[in-house]
Amino acid sequence: MPSPEAARPSPPRDPILVVDHLSMRFGGLIAVNDVSFHATRGEVTAVIGPNGAGKTTVFNCITGFYKPTTGRLALFHGAAPSAARLDAVTAAGLSWGRTGTGALYLLERLADHKVASWARVARTFQNIRLFSGMTVLENLLVAQHMSLTSSGLLSPAALLNLPSWKRQQQAAVDKALYWLHKIGLVARSDDPAGDLPYGDQRRLEIARAMCTSPVLLCLDEPAAGLNPRESAALNELLLSIRHEHQTSILLIEHDMSVVMEISDHVVVLEYGCKIADGTPEEVRNDPRVIASYLGVEEDETAVVAAEVGA
């Protein structure tokens, strides 16, 4: 029998996020059970699975809304550190540590606001959470409040409206306008966000997340409720974010056309457990994934796979 070390998969290629033996229990309910996977820097990683598979729970743990029962969630700024360095920071009880090229953050030890501001993990939600009474432009400016208030609203520069403060404000406006151009909403910048069509609100929420300059963008069902034209526009936006901004993307999605078209890596969950992990093509042809989505028993997976040609 091979040793546990021999059975481990090869180290991921330049990971930005490593989910290591993540479990989440709510009383007697095991929502996520010993799940491990990685997201590679500069790629789109999709987490898919039937309803109730534990996808949103995994997201909530990564983004600080839940504290996992067990497991490690390591995010890296710069190249991934050595395993020894990661283990040393973990053993020391720290929430972050410096590396040769940046820093590492143990997300399970950070408050949710620090996951966003320190680790630079941005997130959208399955249910749109825009400030509907604020204008489209204001929604993008409010996302930058941390950078605008880094020296404090009561700092001399802000109180006296000095040039340095004006430059900060103008930079925030410029970034907001850039993203309005990217999502085609410049003409509606002064309209209330709540007046936008549903698809535009989806893209605005993603633009607002990007205004925080994240290294990892987490999207919870971004294509939910979109028609085919809007889904195509979403795909184009996400691919441009990956290519032009080198932002790594982690998404939950039920729309398989979106997943298969833009994802580099797909992780499949079922009943809180990982059942597949690989490229879109590998996952598409995995009998366990086919059986999970079609709702057949495990001993029927071979029959299903033969019928679909997997």
Sequence and secondary structure as in RCSB ss.txt:
>XXXX:A:sequence
MPSPEAARPSPPRDPILVVDHLSMRFGGLIAVNDVSFHATRGEVTAVIGPNGAGKTTVFNCITGFYKPTTGRLAL
FHGAAPSAARLDAVTAAGLSWGRTGTGALYLLERLADHKVASWARVARTFQNIRLFSGMTVLENLLVAQHMSLTS
SGLLSPAALLNLPSWKRQQQAAVDKALYWLHKIGLVARSDDPAGDLPYGDQRRLEIARAMCTSPVLLCLDEPAAG
LNPRESAALNELLLSIRHEHQTSILLIEHDMSVVMEISDHVVVLEYGCKIADGTPEEVRNDPRVIASYLGVEEDE
TAVVAAEVGA
>XXXX:A:secstr
   HHHHS    SSEEEEEEEEEEEETTEEEEEEEEEEEETTSEEEEE STTSSHHHHHHHHTTSS  SEEEEEE
EESS   HHHHHHHHHTT SEEE SSSEEEEGGGS HHHHHHTS EEE  SS    TTSBHHHHHHHTTHHHHTT
T TTSHHHHTT HHHHHHHHHHHHHHHHHHHHTT GGGTTSBGGGS HHHHHHHHHHHHHTT  SEEEEESTTTT
  HHHHHHHHHHHHHHHHHH  EEEEE S HHHHHHH SEEEEEETTEEEEEE HHHHHT HHHHHHHHT  GGG
HHHHHHHHT 
